[in-house]
Amino acid sequence: MSSYVTEPSETMKSTGKICFRLLNALSGSNENVCISPLSISIAMQLALSGAAGNTLDEMLNALDIHCAGRDALANDYYNSMTQLLGQPVRGFEGPGAKLEFSVANSLWSHESVLLHPGFVDYLQRYYAAEAYSMNFANPHTVNAINAWVSAKTNGKIPAIVSDLVPEHFLLLINCAYFKARWAAQFNKFDTIQDNFFLYGESPVEVAMMRMNSTLAYYRDQNCEIAALPYTDKRFCMYVILPAKGTSLKHFVASFSQEQYWRSIAAMTDHQGQFSMPRFKFQYGQFMRSHLAQLGIKEAFSEQANFWNMLSPNQPKLPFFKIDEVIHRTFIDVNEEGTEAAAATAVMMWGAAARQAPPPFQMVVDRPFMFVIAEKKSDAILFAGSVQDPRHLGA
């Protein structure tokens, strides 16, 4: 069942590289992890729009984006989001509100900072970014920023920043929200309390959802994968279960973007039994060091070249760099479907038909990965690793 029939856009392709390299970096502990590669990619593209020189080159290479200049990338983003959402950047709501998906961008500048009008216009025109100029010394500004994020994520991420310091001149924020029902829902009356085997620890009891259905399925010596489609069949959740005896940490470290694509392309429809735990948690992470591991380094240094963001009339600054990238997510997977949200803030510092295959049985009773994707564009909206379904996260 290969759904990858078109060449992925640069914007959507970057979500794959971000996904598996960041999951590898973040899945080393016993903590549940959830990231939105799409949100991180878009937030970094907002910053890319004002970058130049080696700073720009490093960011493009790290994100695996190959476009002939800033305008080509912006057009790539605009066209890919139009395909993904049905309209540029704003949002999509499926029939009967069974699927909601939206992406929102904004830039928040300190009122003392003179941004280049061309930079602001660029983000508004191509990325539909909302622009705000506010007094960062006023505590109400933090409330306004967090209220915007909360509204764009349907209240699932109530805050992205806790405070602002005088050296914070600019915030670039992306939010993504996704809520969808399964095409074939789990029957709540079939959910039972069953064992979930934590790696190296005693089993724990969790609410295990169960179904008999025809699902796209793949298995090799390393893992099993089942695809759970949503009502809008363009979107699905891939549940990836490492082979018994393999820790999730070890599996994630060895599971590359290329292996993911090859496995998904090899999936075929099977009738069988599938069960997995309900899970719901929040996750937050400062991404600076992890993005540096991807190769984004100069952007965080005093050698950063983001001067194209500033007006020629802006009084000279000794440096203008990215101070931190904050990423927060929420995910809720239950019998009816999935709800997920993400917010990423970049803080600028003045710094195919055949004979029916045999039935399968896939029991997700140990730590696993998940990927929520749009199949035609290759976009990875959300991805994560679940060590313990009982944990709610931070």
C-alpha positions as CSV (number, residue, x, y, z in Angstrom):
1,M,0.0,0.0,0.0
2,S,2.2,2.8,-1.2
3,S,0.6,6.2,-0.8
4,Y,3.6,8.2,-1.7
5,V,2.7,8.9,-5.3
6,T,4.0,12.5,-5.6
7,E,7.4,14.0,-4.9
8,P,7.2,15.6,-1.4
9,S,7.7,19.3,-1.1
10,E,10.8,20.6,0.6
11,T,8.6,21.9,3.5
12,M,7.0,18.5,4.1
13,K,10.2,16.5,3.4
14,S,11.9,18.4,6.2
15,T,9.4,17.1,8.7
16,G,10.8,13.6,8.2
17,K,14.4,14.5,9.0
18,I,13.3,16.6,12.0
19,C,11.1,13.8,13.2
20,F,13.5,10.9,13.5
21,R,16.6,12.7,14.4
22,L,14.8,14.6,17.2
23,L,13.0,11.5,18.5
24,N,16.4,9.8,18.7
25,A,17.7,12.7,20.8
26,L,14.7,13.0,23.0
27,S,13.7,9.3,23.6
28,G,16.7,8.4,25.9
29,S,14.8,8.6,29.1
30,N,11.7,6.8,30.4
31,E,9.6,9.9,29.6
32,N,6.8,9.9,27.0
33,V,7.7,12.1,24.1
34,C,5.6,14.0,21.6
35,I,6.8,16.5,19.0
36,S,5.3,18.2,16.0
37,P,7.9,18.1,13.2
38,L,5.6,20.2,11.1
39,S,5.3,22.9,13.8
40,I,9.1,23.0,14.4
41,S,9.8,23.1,10.7
42,I,7.4,26.0,10.1
43,A,8.7,27.9,13.1
44,M,12.3,27.6,11.8
45,Q,11.1,28.7,8.3
46,L,9.8,31.9,9.9
47,A,13.3,32.5,11.2
48,L,14.9,31.4,7.9
49,S,13.0,34.2,6.2
50,G,15.2,36.8,7.8
51,A,18.5,34.8,7.7
52,A,21.4,35.3,5.3
53,G,24.9,34.0,4.6
54,N,26.2,31.0,6.6
55,T,23.4,31.2,9.1
56,L,20.9,30.6,6.3
57,D,22.9,27.8,4.7
58,E,23.3,26.0,8.0
59,M,19.6,26.1,8.7
60,L,18.6,24.9,5.2
61,N,21.1,22.0,5.4
62,A,20.0,21.0,8.9
63,L,16.3,21.0,7.8
64,D,17.2,19.1,4.6
65,I,15.6,21.9,2.5
66,H,16.9,22.4,-1.0
67,C,15.4,25.5,-2.5
68,A,16.9,28.1,-4.8
69,G,16.5,31.0,-2.4
70,R,14.1,32.3,0.1
71,D,11.3,33.0,-2.4
72,A,11.4,29.5,-3.7
73,L,11.0,28.1,-0.2
74,A,8.1,30.5,0.6
75,N,6.3,29.4,-2.5
76,D,7.0,25.7,-1.6
77,Y,5.6,26.3,1.8
78,Y,2.5,28.2,0.4
79,N,1.8,25.5,-2.2
80,S,2.3,22.5,0.2
81,M,0.2,24.0,2.9
82,T,-2.6,24.8,0.4
83,Q,-2.5,21.1,-0.5
84,L,-2.3,20.0,3.1
85,L,-5.0,22.3,4.5
86,G,-7.2,22.9,1.5
87,Q,-6.3,26.5,1.9
88,P,-3.1,28.4,2.8
89,V,-2.1,28.2,6.4
90,R,-5.5,28.8,8.1
91,G,-7.3,25.6,8.7
92,F,-9.4,22.7,7.5
93,E,-12.5,21.2,8.9
94,G,-13.8,18.0,7.6
95,P,-17.4,16.9,7.0
96,G,-19.5,17.0,10.1
97,A,-16.5,18.4,12.0
98,K,-15.0,15.0,12.2
99,L,-11.6,16.4,11.4
100,E,-10.1,19.7,12.4
101,F,-6.7,20.7,11.4
102,S,-5.2,24.2,11.6
103,V,-1.8,25.9,11.5
104,A,-1.2,29.5,12.7
105,N,1.8,31.7,12.7
106,S,2.6,35.0,14.5
107,L,5.4,37.4,15.2
108,W,5.6,39.4,18.4
109,S,8.1,42.3,18.5
110,H,9.2,44.5,21.3
111,E,7.8,48.0,20.6
112,S,11.3,49.4,20.8
113,V,12.5,47.2,17.9
114,L,12.3,48.5,14.3
115,L,11.5,45.5,12.1
116,H,12.1,45.7,8.4
117,P,8.7,46.3,6.8
118,G,9.6,43.9,4.0
119,F,10.3,41.1,6.5
120,V,6.9,41.6,8.3
121,D,5.1,41.8,4.9
122,Y,6.9,38.7,3.8
123,L,5.7,36.6,6.7
124,Q,2.2,38.0,6.5
125,R,2.0,37.4,2.7
126,Y,3.5,33.9,2.5
127,Y,3.0,32.5,6.0
128,A,-0.3,34.3,6.9
129,A,1.5,35.4,10.1
130,E,-0.2,37.8,12.5
131,A,2.1,40.6,13.6
132,Y,2.0,42.3,17.0
133,S,4.2,45.1,18.5
134,M,4.1,45.2,22.3
135,N,5.9,46.3,25.4
136,F,7.8,43.2,26.5
137,A,8.4,44.8,29.9
138,N,4.6,44.8,30.5
139,P,3.5,41.5,32.1
140,H,0.3,41.7,30.2
141,T,2.3,40.9,27.0
142,V,3.1,37.4,28.3
143,N,-0.6,36.9,28.9
144,A,-1.5,38.1,25.4
145,I,1.0,35.8,23.8
146,N,-0.2,32.8,25.9
147,A,-3.8,33.7,25.2
148,W,-3.1,33.6,21.4
149,V,-1.4,30.2,21.7
150,S,-4.2,28.8,23.8
151,A,-6.8,30.0,21.3
152,K,-5.0,28.5,18.3
153,T,-4.6,25.1,20.1
154,N,-8.2,25.0,21.4
155,G,-7.0,25.5,25.0
156,K,-4.8,22.4,24.9
157,I,-1.6,24.5,25.3
158,P,-2.5,27.3,27.6
159,A,1.0,28.8,27.8
160,I,4.2,28.9,25.7
161,V,6.2,31.5,27.6
162,S,6.4,32.3,31.3
163,D,8.3,35.6,31.2
164,L,10.2,37.9,28.9
165,V,13.4,39.7,29.6
166,P,14.5,43.1,28.1
167,E,16.9,41.3,25.7
168,H,14.0,39.4,24.0
169,F,13.3,41.5,21.0
170,L,11.2,39.2,18.8
171,L,9.1,36.0,19.1
172,L,8.2,33.9,16.1
173,I,5.4,31.4,17.0
174,N,3.8,28.5,15.1
175,C,0.8,26.5,16.4
176,A,-0.7,23.4,15.0
177,Y,-3.9,21.7,16.1
178,F,-5.3,18.4,15.0
179,K,-8.5,16.6,16.0
180,A,-9.9,13.6,14.1
181,R,-12.0,10.5,14.6
182,W,-10.9,7.1,13.6
183,A,-12.5,5.8,10.4
184,A,-13.3,2.7,12.4
185,Q,-13.6,3.6,16.0
186,F,-12.7,1.3,18.9
187,N,-15.7,0.1,20.8
188,K,-15.5,1.4,24.3
189,F,-17.1,-1.8,25.6
190,D,-14.2,-3.8,24.2
191,T,-11.6,-1.9,26.2
192,I,-10.2,-3.9,29.0
193,Q,-7.6,-3.5,31.7
194,D,-4.5,-5.5,30.6
195,N,-0.8,-5.7,31.1
196,F,1.7,-3.3,29.5
197,F,5.3,-4.4,29.8
198,L,7.6,-1.6,30.7
199,Y,11.1,-2.2,29.5
200,G,13.2,-3.7,32.4
201,E,10.4,-3.3,34.9
202,S,7.3,-5.1,36.2
203,P,4.2,-4.9,34.0
204,V,1.5,-2.4,34.8
205,E,-2.2,-2.4,34.1
206,V,-3.5,0.0,31.4
207,A,-6.8,0.6,29.5
208,M,-6.2,-1.5,26.3
209,M,-8.4,-0.6,23.3
210,R,-9.2,-3.5,20.9
211,M,-10.6,-4.0,17.4
212,N,-11.0,-6.6,14.7
213,S,-10.6,-4.8,11.4
214,T,-8.8,-4.6,8.0
215,L,-5.7,-2.4,8.5
216,A,-2.6,-1.6,6.5
217,Y,0.1,-3.7,8.2
218,Y,3.8,-4.4,7.9
219,R,6.1,-6.6,9.8
220,D,9.8,-7.4,9.6
221,Q,12.5,-8.6,12.1
222,N,12.7,-5.2,13.7
223,C,9.1,-4.0,14.2
224,E,5.4,-4.2,13.4
225,I,3.5,-1.3,12.0
226,A,-0.3,-0.8,11.7
227,A,-2.0,2.2,10.1
228,L,-5.1,3.6,11.8
229,P,-6.9,5.8,9.3
230,Y,-9.0,8.8,10.3
231,T,-12.3,9.7,8.7
232,D,-10.4,11.8,6.3
233,K,-8.4,9.0,4.8
234,R,-5.5,11.4,3.8
235,F,-4.5,11.3,7.5
236,C,-3.6,8.3,9.6
237,M,-1.7,7.3,12.7
238,Y,1.1,4.7,12.2
239,V,1.7,2.7,15.4
240,I,5.2,1.3,15.3
241,L,6.0,-1.5,17.8
242,P,9.6,-2.7,18.2
243,A,10.3,-6.4,18.2
244,K,10.1,-8.1,21.6
245,G,13.3,-7.8,23.5
246,T,14.3,-4.5,21.9
247,S,14.2,-1.4,24.0
248,L,12.3,1.6,22.5
249,K,15.5,3.7,23.0
250,H,17.6,1.3,20.9
251,F,14.9,1.0,18.3
252,V,14.4,4.7,17.8
253,A,18.1,5.2,17.6
254,S,18.3,2.8,14.6
255,F,15.0,3.7,12.9
256,S,15.8,6.2,10.2
257,Q,13.6,8.4,8.0
258,E,14.5,6.1,5.0
259,Q,13.5,3.0,6.9
260,Y,10.2,4.6,7.9
261,W,9.4,5.5,4.3
262,R,10.4,2.0,3.0
263,S,8.2,0.3,5.7
264,I,5.2,2.5,5.0
265,A,5.5,1.9,1.2
266,A,5.5,-1.9,1.8
267,M,2.4,-1.9,3.9
268,T,-0.5,-4.1,2.7
269,D,-4.1,-4.6,3.9
270,H,-4.6,-7.4,6.4
271,Q,-7.6,-8.5,8.3
272,G,-6.7,-9.0,12.0
273,Q,-6.8,-8.1,15.6
274,F,-5.2,-4.9,16.9
275,S,-5.0,-3.6,20.4
276,M,-3.2,-0.6,21.9
277,P,-3.5,1.4,25.1
278,R,-5.3,4.7,25.5
279,F,-2.8,7.5,26.2
280,K,-2.9,11.2,26.9
281,F,-0.1,13.5,27.9
282,Q,1.6,16.9,27.6
283,Y,5.2,17.4,26.6
284,G,7.5,20.4,26.6
285,Q,11.1,20.9,25.6
286,F,13.7,23.6,25.1
287,M,15.0,22.7,21.6
288,R,18.1,24.8,21.2
289,S,20.6,22.1,22.0
290,H,18.8,19.5,20.0
291,L,18.5,21.7,16.9
292,A,22.2,22.4,17.3
293,Q,22.8,18.6,17.0
294,L,21.0,18.8,13.7
295,G,23.5,21.4,12.6
296,I,21.8,24.7,13.4
297,K,24.7,26.3,15.3
298,E,25.5,29.8,14.1
299,A,21.9,30.9,14.5
300,F,22.3,30.6,18.2
301,S,25.7,32.4,18.3
302,E,26.7,36.1,18.3
303,Q,27.8,35.5,14.7
304,A,24.2,34.9,13.6
305,N,23.1,36.8,10.5
306,F,19.4,37.8,11.0
307,W,20.0,41.4,10.1
308,N,17.4,41.2,7.3
309,M,14.7,41.2,10.0
310,L,15.6,44.7,11.1
311,S,15.0,48.0,9.6
312,P,18.0,50.1,8.4
313,N,16.8,52.7,10.9
314,Q,17.2,50.3,13.8
315,P,20.0,51.5,16.2
316,K,23.0,49.2,15.8
317,L,23.0,46.1,18.0
318,P,26.1,44.1,18.9
319,F,24.4,40.9,17.8
320,F,20.9,39.5,16.9
321,K,20.5,35.8,17.4
322,I,18.1,33.0,18.3
323,D,18.1,32.6,22.1
324,E,15.9,29.6,22.5
325,V,13.3,27.5,20.7
326,I,10.4,26.4,22.9
327,H,8.2,23.5,21.9
328,R,5.1,22.3,23.7
329,T,2.7,19.6,22.7
330,F,-0.5,17.8,23.8
331,I,-1.9,14.5,22.6
332,D,-5.0,12.4,23.5
333,V,-5.5,9.1,21.8
334,N,-8.7,7.2,22.8
335,E,-11.5,5.0,21.3
336,E,-13.0,7.8,19.3
337,G,-9.9,9.3,17.7
338,T,-7.0,11.7,18.3
339,E,-6.6,15.2,19.5
340,A,-3.1,16.8,19.3
341,A,-1.7,20.3,19.5
342,A,1.7,21.9,19.3
343,A,3.3,25.3,19.7
344,T,6.8,26.3,18.8
345,A,8.3,29.7,19.8
346,V,11.6,31.0,18.4
347,M,12.9,33.7,20.7
348,M,15.2,36.2,19.1
349,W,17.7,37.7,21.4
350,G,19.3,41.1,20.7
351,A,20.6,39.3,20.6
352,A,-0.9,-2.2,-4.8
353,A,-4.1,-6.1,-5.8
354,R,-3.1,-9.6,-4.7
355,Q,-4.2,-12.7,-2.9
356,A,-5.5,-11.9,0.6
357,P,-2.6,-12.1,3.1
358,P,-3.0,-14.1,6.3
359,P,-4.6,-12.4,9.3
360,F,-2.5,-10.6,11.8
361,Q,-2.5,-10.0,15.5
362,M,-0.7,-6.9,16.8
363,V,-0.8,-6.3,20.6
364,V,0.8,-3.0,21.6
365,D,1.7,-4.1,25.1
366,R,5.1,-2.6,25.4
367,P,6.8,0.8,24.6
368,F,6.0,2.0,21.1
369,M,6.3,4.9,18.6
370,F,3.5,6.7,16.8
371,V,3.5,9.0,13.8
372,I,0.5,11.1,12.6
373,A,0.9,11.8,8.9
374,E,-0.8,13.2,5.8
375,K,-0.1,10.5,3.3
376,K,-0.1,12.4,0.0
377,S,2.4,15.1,1.1
378,D,4.6,13.0,3.4
379,A,4.0,15.6,6.1
380,I,4.6,14.3,9.6
381,L,2.3,16.3,11.8
382,F,3.0,14.7,15.1
383,A,5.2,11.9,16.3
384,G,6.3,10.5,19.6
385,S,7.3,7.6,21.8
386,V,5.2,6.1,24.6
387,Q,7.2,4.5,27.4
388,D,4.3,4.4,29.9
389,P,0.7,5.1,28.8
390,R,-0.2,6.0,32.4
391,H,2.0,9.1,32.5
392,L,0.4,12.5,31.8
393,G,3.6,14.4,31.3
394,A,4.4,18.0,32.3
